Amino acid sequence: MVQKKACDACHQRKIHCDSASPETPCNWCGHHGLACTFNRVRGRKKKAKSKSKLSTEQSFSERLGRIEDALARTIARQGDNNNASSTSSTPPPPTVSTPASTPAVTLGPPVSNVASLSEQRTADEPIQSPFISTPSSTFDPRVSFGQIHYGGCHLGQISSHNGMPILSEEGQKWVSARTGEDVSFSRFHLSFQERRLAPALSSGFSYTSPNELYELPERYVVEAAMEAFFGSPFRLVFPVIDRVLFEETVNLAYEDWASPPSQDHISAKGSVLAFLSIMCLFQGKVQSLSTVNGEAYAAKAYHLLSDVFEDASIVSLQTVFMLHMHQTFSGRLQSATMLHAIACRIVFMLGGHTYAPIKTHGNDATRKEREGTQLRLLFWLCYIFDKDIALRTGQPPLMSGDYCDLTFPDNYMSCYFYLPDLHEDLDSSSINNEELTPHLPSDPGLSYLKDKTYRLLYSAQAQKKSVAEILRDIRELDDELETWRMSIPPDFRPALSITEEHQVTLHSMQLPRSMRHIILHLEYHHLMTTIHRASERCYSSQGENALKESDWNPGVRSSIALSLEASRSTLIYLKAAVSGLAGEAFWIIVFYPTAALMTIFLNIITNPLDSQAKLDLDLLSSATDLVRSMPVRRLTSYEIGHIKMVNEFVAELIRLGHCAILKATAEQKSKNTES
């Protein structure tokens, strides 16, 4: 039984304490080698004094007065600018933002040797939002694959094409000021432009006649691919097709057809081609596919899709989602996101976001029951990817929980009990009886928390929240994340923190189990980082929402420390677990070390004199070859180029981190000499 009182360390960090008694150390203290003590003095809570009506009205009046004064100064300043201007253009009407919606541009806690972005501006220079791109910017602000925030400031974006950070002009100026070096990451993106993949789903493949477009490979190739799919754990991660229903689709696709073919025929052919395109990505699984061009199959399926969009069906939904998978596993992240959006809309059209209990599963299920089960599985696949895309890109999710029934698949938790004994190939009884519940690419409960995190902390409405509301939501999400973590069986449960590689033991695990273990750990620590990183916005609040120094020390600072600890755990864990990765997952996994590296780097140059800065720099150095050591399904020139670019990028972060520490140390010595 967990006692009610938290230990001193957990109380200071405002995290859940699972100590059963003062004699038993909690999980957090045990992981970090800390003494689990209960020595703090618990004082009586002071009753909050109720504000009188008069004081409330006076406060409101003073606030209105400040806003009116600010408005008057803005109008006067604009009038002076107009008089000094030689042009006769009419300025736009002034707008007034509330303190909650106009954060100051400040990086990190108020430290004497840390220069904020706002302090680097001259007094007469108009403040320009770093969200707004200037003509000299190296990226298009309308197209991004994630935002880079630190210390309450927006520093740039993540490329929608290759997942690499792109610092804004403001971000580059700040990094340059902290390191004393000229900063430009544009060369990494120029090298990407030179080796960009040719678009797979475009006119790159031309067809001289309709017969050539509708042509399919020999049927034995499809049947071999089906046997490989249903005989591997891959079908439990991505249950994109049902055996009985897809056999009907294959029969229809290979039937003789009249000219022109019906929509059903076209849809069936597109589904078969899309299925072959994803099976071609799994090298060695199907010998008959070794000489087949998966890119050509994907392009054909995409061409056929345009003829069947008016006919929303499970077959067309499967086709779109499998093309989305093909683009994702091929590193074409932006086009994959667009295909995912189409799949989500088809799910809604078919009613997959609603839930109806299925009485019979497996071999005894009727065709209607199979369709219902398959539609819900496709819904969950779309939902899981939707939350990942939203959290990584900063783009709004497409599938709102308010309109979706989130009842888990039947017997879902049973997957954690069969996974430890699951091998690379499923036994025949499991295949024939369809007895194993798909465990999907991620845990649905964690996907729900990703959705809630985005909604409470990163949505448009969340930007208007006060400091108290932000901290309340962070605490609520942290509690729910810990509840989810404890609900996972111990063999798969993510560790709160990983400080040494020997804490990770995956050597004896089969690939299905090790991949599940890796995915849960990486997603857990990334979500922990994302939740607690939002506390940095408290530094940039203005007016009545400003957080006093006496208030943020125990809460906000510990929240930021948790965010950094989760990023460190990501790198340490992945270094130890890299041998348990599947090569097909390269483009999904590579995001996590890149995001963690950037978070740690920004903390180094923000606090270069901190005792942890040199240790973090050593961690970055040890992770130099991390991406290079990750297995890849097949090393094309595109993958090789990306790995080389990431390694060069990490080397540049390490160099700049060294420069920041040397610069801050020299400045401190100079101050000490003067004093």
C-alpha positions as CSV (number, residue, x, y, z in Angstrom):
1,M,0.0,0.0,0.0
2,V,1.5,3.4,-1.0
3,Q,1.6,5.9,1.8
4,K,0.0,9.3,1.4
5,K,3.1,11.4,2.1
6,A,5.6,11.8,-0.7
7,C,9.3,11.6,0.0
8,D,11.4,14.8,0.0
9,A,12.8,14.3,-3.5
10,C,9.5,13.5,-5.2
11,H,7.8,16.4,-3.3
12,Q,10.4,18.8,-4.6
13,R,9.9,17.6,-8.2
14,K,6.1,17.5,-7.9
15,I,6.0,13.9,-9.2
16,H,4.2,10.7,-8.1
17,C,5.9,8.9,-5.2
18,D,5.4,5.1,-4.9
19,S,7.1,4.5,-1.6
20,A,5.1,2.1,0.5
21,S,6.8,3.1,3.8
22,P,9.7,5.4,5.0
23,E,11.9,2.2,5.1
24,T,11.3,1.4,1.5
25,P,12.9,3.8,-1.2
26,C,10.6,4.9,-4.0
27,N,11.2,4.1,-7.7
28,W,12.7,7.6,-8.5
29,C,15.2,7.6,-5.6
30,G,16.2,4.0,-6.3
31,H,16.9,4.8,-10.0
32,H,19.0,7.9,-9.1
33,G,20.8,6.5,-6.1
34,L,19.3,9.1,-3.8
35,A,18.4,8.7,-0.1
36,C,14.6,8.4,0.2
37,T,14.0,10.7,3.1
38,F,10.9,12.2,4.8
39,N,12.5,15.0,6.8
40,R,10.7,18.1,5.5
41,V,8.6,20.1,7.9
42,R,4.9,20.2,6.9
43,G,3.5,23.5,7.9
44,R,-0.2,24.4,8.2
45,K,-1.7,25.8,5.1
46,K,-2.7,29.4,5.3
47,K,-6.3,30.2,4.5
48,A,-6.5,32.3,1.4
49,K,-7.8,35.7,2.1
50,S,-10.9,36.5,0.1
51,K,-10.6,39.6,-2.0
52,S,-13.2,42.3,-1.3
53,K,-15.4,43.5,-4.0
54,L,-13.8,46.9,-3.8
55,S,-10.3,45.5,-4.2
56,T,-11.4,43.4,-7.1
57,E,-13.0,46.3,-8.9
58,Q,-9.9,48.4,-8.2
59,S,-7.6,45.7,-9.7
60,F,-9.8,45.4,-12.7
61,S,-9.8,49.2,-13.1
62,E,-6.0,49.4,-12.9
63,R,-5.7,46.6,-15.5
64,L,-7.9,48.5,-17.9
65,G,-5.9,51.6,-17.3
66,R,-2.7,49.9,-18.2
67,I,-4.2,48.5,-21.4
68,E,-5.5,52.0,-22.3
69,D,-2.1,53.6,-21.7
70,A,-0.5,50.9,-23.9
71,L,-3.0,51.5,-26.6
72,A,-2.4,55.3,-26.4
73,R,1.4,54.8,-26.7
74,T,1.0,52.5,-29.6
75,I,-1.3,55.0,-31.5
76,A,1.1,57.8,-30.8
77,R,4.1,55.9,-31.9
78,Q,2.4,54.9,-35.1
79,G,1.4,58.5,-35.7
80,D,5.0,59.6,-35.3
81,N,6.2,56.9,-37.8
82,N,3.6,58.0,-40.3
83,N,4.7,61.7,-40.1
84,A,8.3,60.7,-40.6
85,S,7.5,58.5,-43.5
86,S,7.6,59.8,-47.1
87,T,5.0,57.4,-48.3
88,S,1.3,58.1,-48.1
89,S,0.2,54.6,-47.4
90,T,-2.4,54.1,-44.7
91,P,-1.2,51.9,-41.8
92,P,-3.3,49.0,-40.6
93,P,-5.5,49.5,-37.6
94,P,-3.7,48.8,-34.3
95,T,-4.5,45.6,-32.4
96,V,-4.3,45.0,-28.7
97,S,-3.4,41.6,-27.3
98,T,-4.0,40.5,-23.8
99,P,-1.1,39.6,-21.6
100,A,-1.9,35.9,-21.8
101,S,-1.7,35.8,-25.6
102,T,1.5,38.0,-26.0
103,P,4.4,36.3,-24.3
104,A,7.7,38.1,-23.9
105,V,10.6,36.6,-25.8
106,T,12.7,35.3,-22.9
107,L,14.9,32.2,-22.8
108,G,15.1,30.2,-19.6
109,P,15.1,31.3,-16.0
110,P,16.4,34.7,-15.0
111,V,20.2,34.0,-14.8
112,S,22.7,36.8,-14.7
113,N,24.9,35.4,-17.5
114,V,22.1,34.4,-19.8
115,A,21.1,36.9,-22.4
116,S,17.5,36.8,-23.6
117,L,16.4,37.5,-27.1
118,S,14.5,40.6,-26.0
119,E,17.7,41.9,-24.3
120,Q,19.6,41.6,-27.5
121,R,17.4,44.1,-29.3
122,T,17.9,47.8,-29.2
123,A,15.3,50.0,-27.4
124,D,14.1,51.6,-30.6
125,E,13.9,48.4,-32.6
126,P,10.3,47.2,-33.2
127,I,9.7,43.7,-31.7
128,Q,9.1,41.2,-34.4
129,S,7.6,37.8,-33.6
130,P,10.0,34.9,-34.3
131,F,6.9,33.1,-35.8
132,I,7.0,35.5,-38.7
133,S,9.4,34.7,-41.5
134,T,11.4,37.4,-43.2
135,P,12.5,37.2,-46.9
136,S,16.0,36.1,-45.8
137,S,14.6,33.1,-43.9
138,T,15.7,29.6,-45.0
139,F,12.4,28.0,-44.6
140,D,8.7,28.4,-45.4
141,P,6.8,29.1,-42.2
142,R,3.7,27.6,-43.8
143,V,5.2,24.1,-44.2
144,S,6.7,22.5,-41.2
145,F,7.1,19.1,-39.5
146,G,7.3,20.4,-35.9
147,Q,8.2,23.4,-33.9
148,I,11.3,24.0,-31.8
149,H,10.6,25.8,-28.5
150,Y,12.9,26.4,-25.6
151,G,12.7,28.5,-22.5
152,G,9.3,29.9,-23.7
153,C,10.7,31.0,-27.1
154,H,10.1,29.7,-30.6
155,L,13.5,29.1,-32.2
156,G,12.6,27.4,-35.5
157,Q,10.9,24.4,-37.1
158,I,11.6,20.9,-38.1
159,S,11.7,20.1,-41.8
160,S,8.6,18.4,-43.2
161,H,10.9,16.5,-45.7
162,N,13.7,15.1,-43.6
163,G,12.9,15.8,-39.9
164,M,16.0,18.0,-39.5
165,P,15.8,21.2,-37.3
166,I,15.7,24.5,-39.2
167,L,16.5,27.5,-36.9
168,S,14.7,30.7,-37.6
169,E,16.6,33.9,-38.0
170,E,15.9,34.7,-34.4
171,G,17.0,31.3,-33.3
172,Q,20.3,31.6,-35.2
173,K,21.0,35.0,-33.7
174,W,20.5,33.7,-30.2
175,V,22.7,30.6,-30.7
176,S,25.3,32.8,-32.2
177,A,25.2,35.1,-29.2
178,R,25.5,32.2,-26.8
179,T,28.4,30.6,-28.6
180,G,30.3,33.5,-30.2
181,E,30.2,31.6,-33.5
182,D,28.5,32.2,-36.9
183,V,25.6,29.8,-37.0
184,S,24.1,28.4,-40.1
185,F,22.5,25.0,-40.6
186,S,21.5,25.7,-44.1
187,R,24.2,23.5,-45.6
188,F,22.4,20.4,-44.1
189,H,19.3,21.3,-46.0
190,L,21.1,22.2,-49.2
191,S,22.6,18.7,-49.2
192,F,19.2,17.3,-48.7
193,Q,17.8,19.2,-51.7
194,E,20.6,17.7,-53.9
195,R,19.7,14.1,-53.0
196,R,15.9,14.5,-52.6
197,L,13.9,11.4,-53.4
198,A,12.0,11.4,-56.7
199,P,8.3,11.5,-56.0
200,A,7.0,7.9,-56.0
201,L,3.3,8.7,-56.4
202,S,3.4,11.0,-59.4
203,S,3.8,11.1,-63.2
204,G,7.3,9.7,-62.8
205,F,5.7,6.4,-64.0
206,S,3.8,6.7,-67.3
207,Y,1.5,4.2,-68.8
208,T,0.9,3.8,-72.6
209,S,-2.5,2.1,-72.3
210,P,-5.2,1.3,-69.7
211,N,-4.2,-2.4,-70.0
212,E,-0.7,-1.5,-68.8
213,L,-2.1,0.5,-65.8
214,Y,-4.5,-2.4,-64.8
215,E,-1.9,-5.1,-65.2
216,L,-1.1,-7.1,-62.1
217,P,1.9,-9.4,-61.4
218,E,1.4,-13.2,-61.5
219,R,-1.1,-14.3,-58.9
220,Y,1.4,-16.6,-57.1
221,V,3.4,-13.5,-56.2
222,V,0.4,-12.1,-54.3
223,E,-0.4,-15.4,-52.6
224,A,3.2,-15.7,-51.5
225,A,3.1,-12.2,-50.0
226,M,-0.1,-13.0,-48.2
227,E,1.3,-16.1,-46.6
228,A,4.4,-14.2,-45.5
229,F,2.2,-11.4,-44.1
230,F,-0.2,-13.7,-42.1
231,G,2.7,-15.8,-41.0
232,S,4.7,-13.0,-39.4
233,P,4.2,-10.7,-36.3
234,F,3.9,-7.8,-38.8
235,R,0.2,-8.5,-39.1
236,L,-0.2,-8.0,-35.4
237,V,1.5,-4.6,-35.5
238,F,-0.3,-3.4,-38.7
239,P,-3.5,-5.4,-39.2
240,V,-4.2,-3.7,-42.5
241,I,-6.0,-6.6,-44.1
242,D,-8.3,-9.5,-43.0
243,R,-7.4,-12.9,-44.5
244,V,-10.9,-13.8,-45.7
245,L,-11.9,-10.3,-46.9
246,F,-8.6,-9.8,-48.7
247,E,-8.9,-13.2,-50.5
248,E,-12.2,-11.9,-51.9
249,T,-10.4,-8.7,-53.0
250,V,-7.7,-10.7,-54.7
251,N,-10.3,-12.9,-56.5
252,L,-12.1,-9.9,-57.8
253,A,-8.8,-8.2,-58.9
254,Y,-7.8,-11.2,-61.0
255,E,-11.2,-11.8,-62.6
256,D,-11.7,-11.1,-66.3
257,W,-12.9,-7.5,-66.7
258,A,-14.8,-5.7,-69.4
259,S,-13.6,-2.4,-70.8
260,P,-13.8,-0.1,-69.0
261,P,-13.6,-2.0,-65.7
262,S,-16.0,-1.3,-62.9
263,Q,-15.1,0.7,-59.8
264,D,-15.1,-2.5,-57.7
265,H,-12.5,-4.0,-60.1
266,I,-10.3,-0.9,-60.0
267,S,-10.5,-0.6,-56.2
268,A,-9.5,-4.3,-55.8
269,K,-6.6,-3.9,-58.2
270,G,-5.4,-0.8,-56.3
271,S,-5.6,-2.6,-53.0
272,V,-3.6,-5.6,-54.2
273,L,-0.9,-3.2,-55.6
274,A,-0.7,-1.2,-52.4
275,F,-0.3,-4.4,-50.4
276,L,2.6,-5.5,-52.6
277,S,4.2,-2.1,-52.2
278,I,4.5,-2.4,-48.5
279,M,5.5,-6.1,-48.6
280,C,8.4,-5.1,-50.9
281,L,9.8,-3.0,-48.1
282,F,10.5,-6.0,-45.9
283,Q,13.6,-7.4,-47.5
284,G,14.0,-11.2,-47.3
285,K,10.4,-11.9,-46.2
286,V,9.2,-13.0,-49.7
287,Q,11.8,-14.3,-52.1
288,S,9.4,-13.8,-55.1
289,L,9.3,-10.1,-54.4
290,S,13.1,-9.6,-54.4
291,T,13.1,-8.5,-58.1
292,V,9.8,-6.6,-57.9
293,N,9.6,-2.8,-58.1
294,G,7.6,-1.7,-55.0
295,E,7.8,1.9,-56.1
296,A,6.1,1.1,-59.4
297,Y,3.3,-0.8,-57.5
298,A,2.7,2.2,-55.2
299,A,2.6,4.5,-58.2
300,K,0.0,2.3,-60.0
301,A,-2.1,2.1,-56.9
302,Y,-2.1,5.8,-56.5
303,H,-3.2,6.3,-60.1
304,L,-6.1,3.9,-59.6
305,L,-7.2,5.7,-56.4
306,S,-8.3,8.7,-58.3
307,D,-11.0,6.6,-60.0
308,V,-12.5,5.2,-56.8
309,F,-12.6,8.1,-54.3
310,E,-16.3,8.5,-54.9
311,D,-16.7,4.9,-53.7
312,A,-15.7,4.9,-50.0
313,S,-15.2,1.4,-48.8
314,I,-13.0,-0.7,-46.6
315,V,-11.1,-1.7,-49.7
316,S,-10.3,1.9,-50.7
317,L,-9.5,2.7,-47.0
318,Q,-7.0,-0.2,-46.9
319,T,-5.4,1.0,-50.1
320,V,-4.9,4.6,-48.9
321,F,-3.6,3.5,-45.5
322,M,-1.1,1.0,-47.1
323,L,0.1,3.8,-49.4
324,H,0.6,6.0,-46.3
325,M,2.7,3.2,-44.8
326,H,4.7,2.9,-48.0
327,Q,5.6,6.6,-48.0
328,T,6.3,6.6,-44.2
329,F,8.7,3.6,-44.4
330,S,10.4,5.1,-47.5
331,G,11.1,8.4,-45.7
332,R,8.6,10.5,-47.7
333,L,7.1,12.0,-44.5
334,Q,5.1,14.9,-46.0
335,S,3.3,12.9,-48.6
336,A,2.6,10.2,-46.0
337,T,0.9,12.8,-43.8
338,M,-1.4,13.9,-46.7
339,L,-2.4,10.3,-47.4
340,H,-3.1,9.8,-43.7
341,A,-5.5,12.7,-43.9
342,I,-7.5,11.0,-46.7
343,A,-7.6,7.7,-44.7
344,C,-9.0,9.5,-41.7
345,R,-11.8,11.0,-43.7
346,I,-12.7,7.7,-45.2
347,V,-12.8,6.2,-41.7
348,F,-15.4,8.8,-40.7
349,M,-17.4,8.2,-43.9
350,L,-17.6,4.5,-43.1
351,G,-18.5,5.0,-39.4
352,G,-15.2,3.5,-38.1
353,H,-15.1,6.1,-35.3
354,T,-18.1,4.6,-33.7
355,Y,-18.1,1.3,-31.8
356,A,-20.5,-1.7,-32.0
357,P,-19.7,-4.8,-30.0
358,I,-18.7,-7.8,-32.1
359,K,-20.1,-11.1,-30.7
360,T,-17.9,-13.5,-32.7
361,H,-14.3,-13.3,-33.7
362,G,-11.9,-15.4,-35.7
363,N,-12.9,-18.3,-38.0
364,D,-16.5,-18.3,-36.9
365,A,-17.2,-14.7,-37.6
366,T,-19.7,-13.7,-40.3
367,R,-18.6,-11.5,-43.2
368,K,-20.4,-8.5,-41.6
369,E,-18.6,-9.1,-38.3
370,R,-15.3,-9.3,-40.1
371,E,-15.9,-6.0,-41.8
372,G,-16.8,-4.4,-38.5
373,T,-13.7,-5.7,-36.8
374,Q,-11.4,-4.7,-39.6
375,L,-12.9,-1.2,-39.8
376,R,-12.2,-0.7,-36.1
377,L,-8.7,-1.9,-36.5
378,L,-8.1,0.5,-39.3
379,F,-9.7,3.3,-37.2
380,W,-7.1,2.6,-34.4
381,L,-4.2,2.6,-36.9
382,C,-5.3,6.0,-38.2
383,Y,-5.9,7.3,-34.7
384,I,-2.5,6.3,-33.4
385,F,-0.7,7.8,-36.4
386,D,-2.9,10.9,-36.1
387,K,-1.7,11.6,-32.6
388,D,2.0,11.0,-33.5
389,I,1.8,13.4,-36.4
390,A,0.1,16.1,-34.3
391,L,2.7,15.8,-31.5
392,R,5.6,15.8,-33.9
393,T,4.5,18.4,-36.3
394,G,2.5,20.8,-34.2
395,Q,-0.3,20.6,-36.8
396,P,-3.8,20.0,-35.3
397,P,-5.0,16.4,-35.1
398,L,-7.7,15.2,-37.5
399,M,-9.5,12.8,-35.2
400,S,-11.0,14.5,-32.2
401,G,-11.7,12.3,-29.2
402,D,-15.0,14.2,-28.8
403,Y,-16.3,12.6,-31.9
404,C,-14.7,9.1,-31.6
405,D,-15.6,6.1,-29.4
406,L,-12.3,5.1,-27.9
407,T,-13.3,1.7,-26.7
408,F,-10.2,-0.5,-26.9
409,P,-10.1,-3.6,-29.1
410,D,-11.5,-6.7,-27.3
411,N,-8.9,-8.4,-25.1
412,Y,-6.3,-5.8,-26.1
413,M,-4.2,-6.1,-22.9
414,S,-3.7,-9.8,-23.7
415,C,-1.0,-8.8,-26.2
416,Y,1.4,-8.1,-23.3
417,F,1.1,-11.7,-22.2
418,Y,1.7,-13.4,-25.6
419,L,4.4,-11.1,-26.8
420,P,7.2,-12.5,-24.6
421,D,6.8,-15.9,-26.3
422,L,6.2,-14.6,-29.8
423,H,8.9,-15.4,-32.3
424,E,9.7,-14.0,-35.8
425,D,7.3,-16.5,-37.4
426,L,3.9,-17.3,-36.0
427,D,3.0,-20.9,-35.5
428,S,0.3,-22.4,-37.8
429,S,-2.3,-22.7,-35.1
430,S,-2.1,-18.9,-34.4
431,I,-2.5,-18.2,-38.1
432,N,-5.5,-20.5,-38.7
433,N,-7.4,-19.6,-35.5
434,E,-6.7,-15.9,-35.7
435,E,-6.5,-16.0,-31.9
436,L,-4.0,-13.3,-31.2
437,T,-5.3,-9.8,-30.7
438,P,-3.3,-7.2,-32.7
439,H,-1.1,-5.0,-30.4
440,L,-0.9,-2.2,-33.0
441,P,2.2,0.1,-33.6
442,S,1.6,1.8,-30.2
443,D,-0.5,1.5,-27.1
444,P,-4.0,3.2,-27.6
445,G,-3.9,4.5,-24.0
446,L,-0.7,6.3,-24.7
447,S,-2.1,7.7,-27.9
448,Y,-5.1,9.1,-26.0
449,L,-2.6,10.9,-23.6
450,K,-0.8,12.3,-26.7
451,D,-4.0,13.8,-27.9
452,K,-4.8,15.3,-24.5
453,T,-1.3,16.7,-24.2
454,Y,-1.6,18.5,-27.5
455,R,-5.1,19.8,-26.7
456,L,-4.3,21.1,-23.2
457,L,-0.8,22.4,-23.7
458,Y,-0.2,23.1,-27.5
459,S,-3.5,24.0,-29.1
460,A,-4.5,27.5,-30.1
461,Q,-6.6,27.7,-26.9
462,A,-3.8,26.5,-24.7
463,Q,-1.7,29.5,-25.8
464,K,-4.1,31.7,-24.0
465,K,-3.9,30.0,-20.6
466,S,-2.5,31.5,-17.5
467,V,0.5,30.2,-15.6
468,A,-1.7,28.6,-13.0
469,E,-3.7,26.8,-15.7
470,I,-0.6,25.6,-17.5
471,L,1.0,24.2,-14.3
472,R,-2.3,22.5,-13.3
473,D,-2.6,20.8,-16.7
474,I,1.0,19.7,-16.6
475,R,0.4,18.1,-13.2
476,E,-2.8,16.4,-14.4
477,L,-1.1,15.0,-17.5
478,D,1.9,13.9,-15.5
479,D,-0.4,12.0,-13.0
480,E,-2.3,10.4,-15.9
481,L,1.0,9.4,-17.7
482,E,2.2,7.7,-14.5
483,T,-1.1,5.9,-14.1
484,W,-0.7,4.6,-17.7
485,R,2.9,3.6,-17.0
486,M,1.9,1.6,-13.9
487,S,-0.9,-0.1,-16.0
488,I,1.7,-1.7,-18.3
489,P,3.0,-5.1,-17.2
490,P,6.5,-5.0,-15.6
491,D,8.2,-6.7,-18.5
492,F,7.2,-3.8,-20.8
493,R,6.8,-0.9,-18.4
494,P,9.0,2.1,-19.2
495,A,11.5,3.1,-16.6
496,L,11.0,6.5,-15.0
497,S,14.6,7.4,-15.8
498,I,17.5,5.6,-17.4
499,T,21.0,6.8,-16.3
500,E,23.1,3.8,-17.3
501,E,23.1,1.6,-20.3
502,H,23.2,-1.6,-18.2
503,Q,19.7,-0.9,-17.0
504,V,18.5,-1.9,-20.5
505,T,18.6,-5.7,-21.3
506,L,17.1,-6.7,-24.7
507,H,19.7,-9.3,-25.8
508,S,17.5,-12.3,-25.1
509,M,14.3,-10.8,-26.5
510,Q,12.8,-11.8,-29.9
511,L,12.2,-9.0,-32.3
512,P,8.5,-8.6,-31.7
513,R,9.0,-8.2,-28.0
514,S,12.1,-6.0,-28.3
515,M,10.3,-3.6,-30.7
516,R,7.4,-3.3,-28.4
517,H,9.7,-2.6,-25.5
518,I,11.6,0.0,-27.5
519,I,8.6,1.8,-28.9
520,L,6.9,2.1,-25.4
521,H,10.1,3.5,-23.8
522,L,10.8,6.0,-26.6
523,E,7.2,7.3,-26.8
524,Y,6.9,7.5,-23.0
525,H,10.1,9.6,-22.6
526,H,9.2,11.8,-25.6
527,L,5.8,12.4,-24.1
528,M,7.3,13.2,-20.7
529,T,9.6,15.7,-22.4
530,T,6.7,17.3,-24.3
531,I,4.5,17.6,-21.2
532,H,7.1,19.2,-19.0
533,R,8.6,21.3,-21.7
534,A,5.4,23.4,-21.7
535,S,6.4,24.8,-18.3
536,E,9.0,26.9,-20.0
537,R,6.2,29.1,-21.3
538,C,5.8,30.3,-17.7
539,Y,9.0,32.3,-18.0
540,S,7.6,34.4,-20.8
541,S,4.3,35.3,-19.3
542,Q,3.6,39.0,-18.8
543,G,1.4,41.2,-16.7
544,E,-0.7,39.5,-14.0
545,N,0.2,36.1,-15.4
546,A,4.0,36.6,-14.7
547,L,5.4,33.9,-12.5
548,K,7.4,35.3,-9.5
549,E,10.8,33.9,-8.8
550,S,9.7,32.6,-5.4
551,D,6.9,30.6,-7.2
552,W,8.8,29.0,-10.1
553,N,11.7,27.6,-8.2
554,P,10.0,24.5,-6.7
555,G,7.6,23.8,-9.5
556,V,8.7,25.1,-12.9
557,R,12.4,24.4,-12.5
558,S,11.7,20.8,-11.5
559,S,9.4,20.4,-14.4
560,I,12.1,21.5,-16.8
561,A,14.5,19.2,-15.1
562,L,12.1,16.3,-15.7
563,S,11.9,17.3,-19.4
564,L,15.7,17.2,-19.7
565,E,16.0,13.9,-17.8
566,A,13.6,12.3,-20.2
567,S,15.6,13.5,-23.2
568,R,18.8,12.1,-21.6
569,S,17.0,8.8,-21.0
570,T,16.0,8.6,-24.6
571,L,19.6,8.7,-25.8
572,I,21.0,6.4,-23.2
573,Y,18.2,3.9,-23.7
574,L,18.4,3.9,-27.5
575,K,22.2,3.4,-27.4
576,A,21.7,0.2,-25.4
577,A,18.7,-1.0,-27.3
578,V,19.7,-0.3,-30.9
579,S,20.4,-4.0,-31.6
580,G,16.7,-4.8,-30.9
581,L,15.4,-2.5,-33.7
582,A,13.7,-3.7,-36.9
583,G,15.3,-2.2,-39.9
584,E,11.9,-1.3,-41.4
585,A,11.3,1.2,-38.5
586,F,14.3,3.5,-39.3
587,W,12.2,6.5,-40.4
588,I,9.9,6.2,-37.5
589,I,12.6,5.8,-34.8
590,V,15.1,8.3,-36.1
591,F,12.9,11.2,-34.9
592,Y,13.4,10.4,-31.2
593,P,17.2,10.8,-31.0
594,T,17.1,13.9,-33.1
595,A,14.5,15.6,-30.9
596,A,16.3,14.6,-27.7
597,L,19.7,15.8,-29.0
598,M,18.2,19.2,-29.8
599,T,16.6,19.6,-26.4
600,I,19.9,18.8,-24.6
601,F,21.9,21.1,-26.9
602,L,19.7,24.0,-26.2
603,N,20.0,23.5,-22.5
604,I,23.8,23.4,-22.7
605,I,24.0,26.7,-24.4
606,T,21.4,28.2,-22.2
607,N,23.2,27.2,-19.0
608,P,26.8,26.6,-20.1
609,L,28.2,27.0,-16.5
610,D,25.9,24.5,-15.0
611,S,27.6,21.4,-13.6
612,Q,25.5,19.2,-15.9
613,A,26.6,21.0,-19.1
614,K,29.9,19.1,-19.6
615,L,28.2,15.8,-18.7
616,D,25.5,16.5,-21.3
617,L,28.2,17.4,-23.9
618,D,29.8,14.0,-23.2
619,L,26.4,12.4,-23.8
620,L,26.0,14.2,-27.1
621,S,29.5,13.1,-28.1
622,S,28.8,9.4,-27.2
623,A,25.6,9.6,-29.4
624,T,27.5,10.7,-32.5
625,D,27.3,7.3,-34.1
626,L,23.9,6.4,-32.7
627,V,22.0,7.0,-35.9
628,R,24.7,5.4,-38.0
629,S,24.4,2.2,-35.9
630,M,20.6,2.0,-36.3
631,P,19.6,-0.9,-38.7
632,V,18.0,0.1,-42.0
633,R,15.8,-2.2,-44.2
634,R,18.0,-1.5,-47.2
635,L,20.8,1.1,-47.5
636,T,19.9,3.2,-50.5
637,S,21.7,6.4,-51.4
638,Y,18.9,8.3,-49.7
639,E,19.3,6.5,-46.3
640,I,23.1,6.7,-46.5
641,G,22.9,10.5,-47.2
642,H,20.5,11.1,-44.4
643,I,22.6,9.2,-41.9
644,K,25.7,11.1,-42.9
645,M,23.8,14.4,-42.6
646,V,22.5,13.6,-39.1
647,N,26.1,12.7,-38.0
648,E,27.4,15.9,-39.3
649,F,24.6,17.8,-37.7
650,V,25.3,16.2,-34.3
651,A,29.0,17.0,-34.7
652,E,28.1,20.7,-35.3
653,L,25.9,20.7,-32.1
654,I,28.9,19.3,-30.1
655,R,31.2,22.0,-31.5
656,L,28.8,24.8,-30.7
657,G,28.2,23.3,-27.2
658,H,32.0,23.4,-26.6
659,C,32.1,27.0,-27.8
660,A,29.2,28.1,-25.5
661,I,31.0,26.6,-22.4
662,L,34.3,28.2,-23.3
663,K,32.7,31.6,-24.0
664,A,30.8,31.5,-20.7
665,T,33.8,30.4,-18.7
666,A,36.0,33.2,-20.2
667,E,33.3,35.8,-19.4
668,Q,33.1,34.6,-15.8
669,K,36.8,34.7,-15.3
670,S,36.9,38.2,-16.8
671,K,34.2,39.4,-14.3
672,N,36.0,37.8,-11.4
673,T,39.2,39.6,-12.4
674,E,37.5,42.9,-12.7
675,S,35.9,42.5,-9.3
